Amino acid sequence: MATETKHIRLNLKDSIFAARNKRAPMAMKILKRELKRKLKTETLSISHLINEEIWKRGIRTPPIRLDVQTREQDGIFYIELEGKELKLPVKDAEKKKKPKAEGKTETPKTEEKTKISKADEQKGAKKVQEIEAKTEEKKGKKTETTLETKEVKKGEKVEKTEKVEKKEAPTAEKPVEKKEEKPVEGESVKEEKTVEEKPIEKGDSKKETKLAPEQKKAKIEKSVEVKETEKETRKKPAEIKKEKESKAEEKKDEKIA
């Protein structure tokens, strides 16, 4: 059974000594600890309004004190803010049963079910007949539309084939007559030699023609001779300096003379 309500004032001043960002949770811990100490129990049911009141001004500034009301029921203490309505859970046994109305006779449920089932069967049969009639009508329409579409497609195909045949019909090409150019008087007519030209592929322009082994040897000998002559003609840097110095001395002698 529920006892009388108790009014308690809780001091939460110790939450100030916690870190700034941990004061509100610290105040909630102090509240639980003080309630367990004063009520001498560990079974508590705290309202959500108390939590909202502690967090109302933020995490850094919780309230220093809080007034609370409590009531016990079946060994559990229910806690609520002072001035708010304290609601306790209602048991199933305490719920009052609704009184039955007098003068009304209850009809058996089996008879009602049979009446409802017969009416439902009649309605269901009508609906089934209507649905079958609609499906038959849709099928007839679909068959007609499919036949019409097939005939249209066949006509289009025949027209396309006729157009393609007309386009593909070869046109008689007229032979092109070449005009013979007469040579102008006073100019010698050059005889053109017909040469069979092979189709030039890409990359073949830079390829060198193959030479016989005798021609290769002659080319190598010529290149060696050219290199030897170049070596002979080349002068060493010491010889060049000597020539410059001799020329400079000759110029000085000329100036003196």
Secondary structure, DSSP 8 states (H G I E B T S, - for coil): -----EEEEEE-GGGGGS-GGGHHHHHHHHHHHHHHHHHT-S-EEE-HHHHHHHTTT-SS---SEEEEEEEEETTEEEEEETTS-------TTTS------TT-----HHHHHHHHHHHHHHHHHHHHHHHHHHHHHHHHHHHHHHHHHHHHHHHHHHHHHHHHHHHHS---------------TTS--------------TT-TT------HHHHHHHHHHHHHHHHHHHHH---HHHHHHHHHHHHHHHHHHHH-
